[in-house]
Amino acid sequence: MTAPKELRVSKDRKLLSVTFPDHHPFELPAELLRVASPSAEVQGHSPDQRVTVPGKRNVAILKIEPVGNYAVRITFDDFHDTGIFTWNYLHTLGHEKDARWEAYLAELAEKGLSRDR
């Protein structure tokens, strides 16, 4: 996967726009990025260890830092910063955004959790 030609954080820090060559921009909410972080803290070391992260409705992006030529590290305002978002992962999130969001909302409901804590 080639690098995006643009990464842009919205003024309110709640949305990341990712534009890959020959694609329309993907609009990825900070909340989705946070709850789907590729970090071991969220994903665990196997599918059985994956954590459902509640209470992130108002999370914002503090900063984005390049990691080599293949990824970025996103720091959120809750200070979570251990996920490395590869170009492939951002591309996948862009294409699967709606399905992943619906699955997240269903998982919260199933576990009696809230986007607000």
N, C-alpha and C positions, 0 to 999 in steps of 0.2 A: 504494500500500500504506500502510495506516495504521500508526502506531507501535505497538509492543507495549505491552500494559498492564503488563507486568512483565518485567524481566530480573533473574535471580537466579543468583549464583555460589555453588556448593556450598562447604561449609566446607573441604573439602580442595583447593578451587580447580581441580578437574579436570573440572567439568561446568557448563555454562551452560544454565539453564532459561529459555526464551523463551515468553511467553504472549501471543498476539495475541488481540484481541477475537474472540469466537465460535469459538475454537479451543482444543483441549486443549494443554497446554504441550508444547513440543518440548524434548527433552533432548539437548543437543549437547556431546559430549566436547571438552575443550580440545585434544586431539590432532587431532581432525578439523578443528576451527576453524583450528588452526595450519597443517596441511598443505594445507588448502583456502583459505588466506588469499587475499583478492582483491587482494593487493599485486602490483605489477609484479615484485617479487623472486621471487614464486612463480609467478604467472600469465604473466609475460613480457608482451610487447606483441602477441603473436599466439599461437594454439594451438601452433605449432611451438616456441615458446620456453618453454612451461610446464615447470616444474622439479618433479621428484619429490623431496619432502623426507623424508629418512630420520631415524631416531634421535629421534623426538619422543614415544615412549611415555609418558614421565613429565613432559611439559611441563604447566605450570600457568598459570592466568590471574592476572596481577598486578593489573591494573586495567582498568576499562571507562570510557571517557569519551564523552559525547555529542558528536556532530558535527552541528551544526544540529538540524533536526527530522527528519532523514531517515536517520540512521546512528549507529553507535558505532565508536570506535577501541578495539581490544583490545590491551593490552600483555601479552605472555607472559613467563614467567620466563627465556626465552632472549633477552629484550629485543627480539624482533621486535615492531614496533608500527606498521608502515607500511600495513597493510591497513585499509580503511574498509569496515565491514560494514553495508551498507544494509539497511533493513527488508526489501526485496524479496529480497536475497541470503540473509538469515537465514531467511526464510520458505521459500525454495527449498531451502536446506540441511536444514531441518526435514522437508520432504516427501521429499527425495531422500537422506536420511542413510544408509540401508542400502545403496542402490545405489552411492553415492559411496564408502562405506567399503569395500565389496567390490572396487570398481575400484581403489582405492588399494592394498589388500593385493595384488591381482593385479599391479599395476604394480611394487610393491616386489619381488615374487618374480621377475618377468620381468627386472628390472634387477640382481638379486642384492643387493638392499639390505635393511636390517633396520629394524624399528621401534626397535631398541635402539642403532643406529649401525652 
